[in-house]
């Protein structure tokens, strides 16, 4: 995907915000812990980094649920397979 720096940063910030929300709401992390987890999951990648933004191929809901419940979360917690309405309202 080709995007401007501003578009990349906007997407990065949005995914961080959503990831942190899931980690607070479903992972019981404090706001500080949730934001630190979001920064770890979504580090800034320079424009010349190979595969920059590849993490965006799945939304933050997926990455957070995988972290909280494991990669089989959709099998073990089918109610979490799709993002909640509250999560969708963030975007």
Residue frames as a rotation matrix with the C-alpha (Angstrom) as fourth column:
UNK 1
0.582 0.813 0.000 0.00
0.813 -0.582 0.000 0.00
0.000 0.000 -1.000 0.00
UNK 2
-0.559 -0.704 0.437 1.25
0.686 -0.689 -0.233 3.46
0.466 0.170 0.869 -0.82
UNK 3
0.634 0.750 -0.188 0.28
0.724 -0.491 0.485 6.18
0.272 -0.444 -0.854 1.60
UNK 4
0.253 -0.515 0.819 1.53
-0.163 -0.857 -0.489 9.52
0.954 -0.010 -0.300 2.74
UNK 5
-0.767 -0.582 -0.271 3.30
0.217 0.162 -0.963 9.90
0.604 -0.797 0.002 6.05
UNK 6
-0.682 0.577 0.449 0.23
-0.730 -0.572 -0.375 11.67
0.041 -0.583 0.811 7.46
UNK 7
0.321 0.826 -0.462 -2.04
-0.765 0.514 0.388 8.79
0.559 0.229 0.797 6.37
UNK 8
-0.074 -0.443 -0.894 0.30
0.195 0.872 -0.448 6.22
0.978 -0.207 0.022 7.90
UNK 9
-0.941 -0.326 0.088 0.55
0.003 -0.269 -0.963 8.08
0.338 -0.906 0.254 11.22
UNK 10
-0.331 0.902 0.276 -3.23
-0.933 -0.356 0.046 8.56
0.140 -0.243 0.960 11.34
UNK 11
0.434 0.452 -0.780 -3.80
-0.416 0.868 0.271 4.85
0.799 0.207 0.565 10.77
UNK 12
-0.413 -0.706 -0.575 -1.12
0.291 0.496 -0.818 3.94
0.863 -0.505 0.000 13.31
UNK 13
-0.904 0.093 0.418 -2.66
-0.399 -0.534 -0.745 6.18
0.154 -0.841 0.519 15.97
UNK 14
0.043 0.998 -0.047 -6.14
-0.950 0.055 0.309 4.82
0.311 0.032 0.950 15.28
UNK 15
0.341 0.026 -0.940 -5.02
-0.070 0.998 0.003 1.21
0.938 0.064 0.342 15.59
UNK 16
-0.750 -0.635 -0.183 -3.10
0.192 0.056 -0.980 2.01
0.633 -0.770 0.080 18.77
UNK 17
-0.632 0.582 0.511 -6.19
-0.767 -0.563 -0.308 3.67
0.108 -0.586 0.803 20.25
UNK 18
0.389 0.834 -0.391 -8.40
-0.767 0.528 0.364 0.69
0.510 0.158 0.846 19.39
UNK 19
0.004 -0.488 -0.873 -5.86
0.182 0.859 -0.479 -1.86
0.983 -0.157 0.092 20.64
UNK 20
-0.913 -0.358 0.195 -5.48
-0.085 -0.299 -0.950 0.00
0.398 -0.884 0.243 23.94
UNK 21
-0.220 0.916 0.334 -9.28
-0.955 -0.273 0.118 0.14
0.199 -0.293 0.935 24.31
UNK 22
0.517 0.395 -0.759 -9.57
-0.345 0.908 0.237 -3.64
0.783 0.140 0.606 23.90
UNK 23
-0.343 -0.739 -0.580 -6.72
0.328 0.484 -0.811 -4.24
0.880 -0.469 0.076 26.31
UNK 24
-0.858 0.133 0.495 -8.43
-0.482 -0.537 -0.692 -2.05
0.174 -0.833 0.525 28.93
UNK 25
-0.007 0.998 0.058 -11.94
-0.991 -0.015 0.135 -3.38
0.136 -0.057 0.989 28.34
UNK 26
0.805 0.372 -0.463 -11.18
-0.403 0.914 0.033 -7.08
0.436 0.160 0.886 27.83
UNK 27
0.170 -0.843 -0.510 -7.64
0.322 0.537 -0.780 -7.49
0.931 -0.031 0.363 29.12
UNK 28
0.864 0.310 -0.396 -8.18
0.465 -0.191 0.865 -5.59
0.193 -0.931 -0.309 32.39
UNK 29
-0.248 -0.969 -0.004 -5.05
0.931 -0.238 -0.277 -3.47
0.267 -0.072 0.961 31.90
UNK 30
0.122 0.181 -0.976 -4.75
0.523 -0.847 -0.092 0.01
-0.843 -0.500 -0.198 33.33
UNK 31
0.966 0.240 -0.099 -4.79
0.060 -0.576 -0.815 2.86
-0.252 0.781 -0.571 30.82
UNK 32
0.349 -0.916 -0.200 -1.01
-0.861 -0.397 0.319 3.19
-0.371 0.061 -0.927 31.13
UNK 33
-0.356 -0.457 0.815 -0.44
-0.180 0.889 0.420 -0.54
-0.917 0.003 -0.399 30.66
UNK 34
0.454 0.636 0.624 -2.87
0.530 0.370 -0.763 -0.67
-0.717 0.677 -0.169 27.75
UNK 35
0.916 -0.150 -0.373 -1.16
-0.356 -0.735 -0.578 2.21
-0.187 0.661 -0.726 25.96
UNK 36
-0.069 -0.989 0.133 2.27
-0.815 0.133 0.564 0.62
-0.576 -0.069 -0.815 26.51
UNK 37
-0.187 0.083 0.979 0.92
0.258 0.966 -0.032 -2.63
-0.948 0.246 -0.202 25.02
UNK 38
0.825 0.544 0.153 -0.44
0.318 -0.222 -0.922 -0.69
-0.468 0.809 -0.356 22.03
UNK 39
0.594 -0.687 -0.419 2.92
-0.767 -0.641 -0.035 0.97
-0.244 0.342 -0.908 21.44
UNK 40
-0.350 -0.726 0.592 4.62
-0.483 0.681 0.550 -2.43
-0.802 -0.093 -0.589 21.58
UNK 41
0.061 0.479 0.876 2.15
0.529 0.729 -0.435 -3.98
-0.846 0.490 -0.209 19.14
UNK 42
0.749 0.299 0.592 2.14
0.661 -0.406 -0.631 -0.95
0.052 0.863 -0.502 16.83
UNK 43
-0.001 -0.803 -0.596 5.63
0.536 -0.503 0.678 0.57
-0.844 -0.319 0.431 16.78
UNK 44
0.685 0.109 -0.721 6.33
-0.436 -0.731 -0.525 3.40
-0.584 0.674 -0.453 14.37
UNK 45
0.251 -0.602 0.758 8.04
0.724 0.636 0.265 2.08
-0.642 0.483 0.595 11.25
UNK 46
-0.335 -0.425 -0.841 10.11
-0.208 -0.837 0.506 4.43
-0.919 0.344 0.192 9.09
UNK 47
0.491 0.657 -0.572 8.90
-0.640 -0.174 -0.748 4.99
-0.591 0.734 0.336 5.54
UNK 48
0.037 -0.549 -0.835 11.69
-0.926 0.296 -0.235 2.85
0.376 0.782 -0.497 4.06
UNK 49
-0.484 -0.168 0.859 11.01
-0.634 0.743 -0.212 -0.16
-0.603 -0.648 -0.466 6.32
UNK 50
-0.830 0.217 -0.513 10.17
-0.299 0.604 0.739 -3.27
0.470 0.767 -0.436 4.34
UNK 51
-0.380 0.790 -0.481 6.57
0.625 0.603 0.496 -4.34
0.682 -0.112 -0.723 4.85
UNK 52
-0.996 0.025 0.091 5.76
-0.078 -0.759 -0.646 -1.11
0.053 -0.651 0.758 6.67
UNK 53
-0.427 0.892 0.149 2.31
-0.891 -0.386 -0.239 -1.34
-0.156 -0.235 0.960 8.17
UNK 54
-0.632 0.173 -0.755 1.88
-0.253 0.876 0.412 -5.08
0.732 0.451 -0.510 7.57
UNK 55
-0.939 0.267 -0.218 0.31
0.303 0.338 -0.891 -5.28
-0.164 -0.903 -0.398 11.03
UNK 56
-0.566 0.753 -0.335 -2.64
-0.642 -0.658 -0.394 -3.38
-0.517 -0.008 0.856 9.58
UNK 57
-0.736 0.292 -0.612 -3.74
-0.409 0.529 0.744 -6.42
0.540 0.797 -0.270 7.56
UNK 58
-0.142 0.737 -0.660 -5.83
0.774 0.499 0.390 -7.40
0.617 -0.455 -0.642 10.60
UNK 59
0.291 0.308 0.906 -7.54
-0.157 -0.919 0.362 -4.90
0.944 -0.248 -0.219 12.81
UNK 60
-0.508 -0.562 0.653 -6.55
-0.656 -0.240 -0.716 -4.11
0.559 -0.792 -0.247 16.37
UNK 61
0.423 0.745 0.516 -9.45
-0.905 0.368 0.212 -6.21
-0.032 -0.557 0.830 17.73
UNK 62
0.856 -0.103 -0.507 -7.84
-0.088 0.937 -0.338 -9.35
0.510 0.333 0.793 16.30
UNK 63
-0.100 -0.992 -0.075 -4.34
0.012 0.074 -0.997 -8.61
0.995 -0.101 0.004 17.61
UNK 64
-0.407 -0.005 0.913 -5.60
-0.847 -0.373 -0.380 -7.70
0.342 -0.928 0.148 21.08
UNK 65
0.648 0.708 0.280 -7.86
-0.761 0.619 0.194 -10.74
-0.036 -0.339 0.940 21.36
UNK 66
0.623 -0.520 -0.584 -4.98
0.059 0.776 -0.628 -12.96
0.780 0.357 0.514 20.22
UNK 67
-0.445 -0.821 0.357 -2.80
-0.279 -0.251 -0.927 -11.47
0.851 -0.512 -0.118 22.93
UNK 68
-0.231 0.445 0.865 -5.48
-0.971 -0.168 -0.172 -11.84
0.068 -0.880 0.471 25.63
UNK 69
0.506 0.654 0.562 -6.95
-0.682 0.702 -0.203 -15.25
-0.528 -0.280 0.802 24.71
UNK 70
-0.350 -0.685 0.639 -4.42
-0.013 0.686 0.728 -16.82
-0.937 0.246 -0.249 22.33
UNK 71
-0.828 -0.112 -0.549 -4.53
-0.509 -0.259 0.821 -17.38
-0.234 0.959 0.157 18.60
UNK 72
-0.799 0.580 -0.158 -7.46
0.428 0.734 0.527 -19.80
0.422 0.354 -0.835 18.87
UNK 73
-0.870 0.452 -0.196 -9.70
-0.085 -0.529 -0.844 -17.19
-0.485 -0.718 0.499 20.47
UNK 74
-0.436 0.751 -0.495 -12.26
-0.892 -0.290 0.346 -17.46
0.117 0.593 0.797 17.67
UNK 75
-0.289 0.286 -0.914 -12.67
-0.089 0.942 0.323 -21.18
0.953 0.174 -0.247 18.40
UNK 76
-0.633 -0.069 -0.771 -12.53
0.689 0.404 -0.602 -21.01
0.353 -0.912 -0.208 22.18
UNK 77
-0.458 0.497 -0.737 -14.50
0.344 -0.665 -0.662 -17.74
-0.819 -0.557 0.134 22.44
UNK 78
-0.493 0.248 0.834 -16.71
0.867 0.068 0.493 -17.58
0.065 0.966 -0.249 19.34
UNK 79
0.604 0.756 -0.254 -18.58
0.783 -0.622 0.012 -14.63
-0.149 -0.206 -0.967 20.83
UNK 80
0.362 -0.578 -0.731 -15.37
0.006 -0.783 0.622 -12.62
-0.932 -0.229 -0.280 20.36
UNK 81
-0.122 -0.431 0.894 -14.82
0.856 0.410 0.314 -13.55
-0.502 0.804 0.319 16.72
UNK 82
0.053 0.206 0.977 -16.34
0.728 -0.678 0.103 -10.25
0.683 0.706 -0.186 15.58
UNK 83
-0.900 -0.427 0.084 -15.66
0.282 -0.720 -0.634 -6.87
0.331 -0.547 0.769 17.16
UNK 84
-0.299 0.794 -0.529 -18.28
0.866 -0.007 -0.500 -5.50
-0.401 -0.607 -0.686 19.50
UNK 85
0.492 0.581 0.648 -20.53
0.764 -0.646 -0.001 -2.56
0.418 0.495 -0.761 18.65
UNK 86
0.874 -0.224 -0.431 -18.65
0.163 -0.701 0.694 -0.51
-0.458 -0.677 -0.576 21.25
UNK 87
-0.136 -0.978 0.158 -15.38
0.443 0.083 0.893 -1.24
-0.886 0.192 0.422 19.47
UNK 88
-0.171 0.142 0.975 -16.87
0.983 -0.041 0.178 -0.43
0.066 0.989 -0.133 16.09
UNK 89
0.825 0.563 0.035 -18.03
0.554 -0.820 0.143 2.93
0.109 -0.098 -0.989 17.47
UNK 90
0.320 -0.791 -0.521 -14.39
0.382 -0.396 0.835 3.89
-0.867 -0.466 0.176 18.13
UNK 91
-0.534 -0.644 0.547 -13.62
0.700 0.025 0.713 4.11
-0.473 0.764 0.438 14.45
